[in-house]
């Protein structure tokens, strides 16, 4: 291999190294952007937790009240049938 072939091989090796570094850099940038989006999504989800918790407790209280109302109604109807 003479001098010009060696230079071509060196240029090809440098080009492959630059390509690999560029691809790694692009992947790093994409991963960094994805991490930023994930942090924002987590913050948005964390902000929704208190509202979801209060809605869940409101639903439980509502279900208890409806259950008590149904129980009272059942007792009234049972007494009406028994004494009617």
SVG drawing of the C-alpha trace seen along z (x, -y; Angstrom):
<svg xmlns="http://www.w3.org/2000/svg" viewBox="-102 -21 106 29">
<polyline fill="none" stroke="black" stroke-width="0.4" points="0.0,0.0 1.6,-3.3 1.1,-6.7 -2.1,-7.7 -3.9,-4.5 -2.9,-5.0 -4.3,-8.5 -7.6,-7.3 -7.8,-4.6 -7.1,-7.2 -9.8,-9.5 -12.3,-6.6 -11.5,-5.7 -11.9,-9.4 -15.2,-9.6 -16.5,-6.5 -15.4,-7.8 -17.1,-11.2 -20.3,-9.4 -20.3,-7.3 -19.7,-10.3 -22.4,-12.2 -24.9,-9.4 -24.1,-9.1 -24.5,-12.9 -27.9,-12.8 -29.0,-9.9 -27.9,-11.8 -29.8,-14.9 -33.0,-12.9 -32.7,-11.1 -32.2,-14.5 -35.3,-15.9 -37.3,-12.7 -36.1,-13.1 -37.3,-16.7 -40.7,-15.6 -40.9,-12.8 -40.1,-15.2 -42.8,-17.6 -45.3,-14.7 -44.5,-13.6 -44.9,-17.1 -48.3,-17.4 -49.4,-14.0 -48.2,-15.0 -50.3,-18.2 -53.4,-16.1 -53.0,-13.8 -54.7,-16.1 -57.7,-16.7 -58.0,-13.0 -57.8,-12.1 -60.5,-14.6 -62.7,-13.3 -62.2,-9.7 -63.1,-10.6 -66.1,-12.6 -67.3,-9.5 -66.8,-7.3 -68.9,-9.7 -71.5,-9.9 -71.7,-6.1 -72.0,-5.8 -74.9,-8.4 -76.7,-6.6 -76.2,-3.3 -77.6,-4.7 -80.5,-6.2 -81.3,-2.9 -81.0,-1.1 -83.5,-3.6 -85.9,-3.2 -85.7,0.6 -86.5,0.4 -89.5,-1.9 -90.8,0.4 -90.2,3.5 -92.1,1.9 -94.9,0.8 -95.3,4.3 -95.1,5.9 -97.6,3.6 -99.7,3.0"/>
</svg>
